[in-house]
Every structure is written in structure tokens, then in C-alpha cells.
Amino acid sequence: AQTVTQSQPEMSVQEAETVTLSCTYDTSESNYYLFWYKQPPSRQMILVIRQEAYKQQNATENRFSVNFQKAAKSFSLKISDSQLGDTAMYFCAFMKVGGGADGLTFGKGTHLIIQP
Amino acid sequence: NAGVTQTPKFRILKIGQSMTLQCTQDMNHNYMYWYRQDPGMGLKLIYYSVGAGITDKGEVPNGYNVSRSTTEDFPLRLELAAPSQTSVYFCASSPSRGLTDTQYFGPGTRLTVL
């Protein structure tokens, strides 16, 4: 089984600053996917960014980028030019490639607060 | 497309009661999932289905049952509700399990068992 750990329960930054959310995971799988999901107060789960484990190039989506370190089993999310609408819970998630009783394995989340 | 819809949005149950949480998707997705989210925690997989007539257990299946008679519907049944089942329940769907096949989540059902 795999585990996902987010060690920062809450973070707070000023608007327009850059913030990095940490995520580490533990797995014996060699091929897998990693995701960051955003959950605003509406509770809707929104996919922010995704990464394939076999790709060394870090994924980017506009202001969001990741730092994927496979050997260290680390998958951090960087948000540049943070905006008030970025305030939300952020969850790191893991999914192995292939069959089996699997959906996504989530971390406990980081509550990100963007201050005006 | 409505995407993934869940009913009800909120529900309060008494200990020992039963209920069914409804989930419907109109995207013709093969894969469907049920997760629960306890306060201050990430989501945990309860059950999943890879197509009509096929279901399997996830990480926390005890106290729940599912069925998948059609592609669109994936109801979650709670028998003999217990306070430990107080949680927010999310249904999700995806075309398959590939990287580009994003899991689309419903808005959730907040269940309280008293």
C-alpha cells in the first residue's frame, strides 16, 4: 500500500507572493501518477496539476508548477503570483498505474490562506 | 452535461437507520468511485467500479454496499448507520485510469449520524 504525507497543515502568504506546498509519498510501485487537487469552501474537488512518474520533466499549468523528485519521493506544488481565489485546501494524491483495487490515495491536505 | 451529481446534499441519520446515497454521471464514464472525507483528512476510497455489474472494495468498505446496474448510476448503501460514518461522501467518475483521464468529482453529501 502507498501513503501520502503533507506535513504542513496550514500556510498563509500575502497576495502576489510565491508559495510552495510539500508532499512526500511512499510506494513500492515504479510507475504511477501524482496529482494536486484544490478544494475550496464549496467542497468541490478541482484538479490542479498532474505528473507521470516516468517523466522527469516537471509539469506546469499557468501559475502552478511542481518539483518532482522521484528518488526522494517528493512532489511539491509551487503557486506563483498567488491570488485570493487560491485560498483553499490542497491535497496531494497518488494513483498507481495498472489494475487493482485502487482509486486515488490522498494526503491529509494543506489549508492555504492568501491574505490581501 | 451535468457531470457527476449526488443526492442528497445533506442528511442526518439516527444510529441504526439505513440510507442510500445516489450518484449519477452523464459522461458515459466506465470508472466510478466512492470516497469519504473525515474532518481534517484527505479522501479515502470506499468502493469502486470499472463498469456496469463490476464492483470492488477500496480501503474502507466496512459498513457499506454498492451496486452498478447501469453505466450512469453508482449508489452507495449504508446499513445500520453508526456515528463513525459521519463524514462527507464524494462520488467520482473517469473514462479509465490513465493520467489524462481526470477523475471528475460530485459536490459531495454531508452525512451526520447521531
Interface residues (C-beta under 8 A of the other chain):
Chain A: V4 Y33 S42 R43 Q44 M45 L47 R50 E52 F91 A93 M95 V97 A101 D102 G103 L104 T105 F106 G107 K108 G109
Chain B: Y33 Y35 G40 M41 G42 L43 K44 L45 Y48 D56 K57 G58 E59 V88 F90 A92 R97 L99 T102 Q103 F105 P107 G108
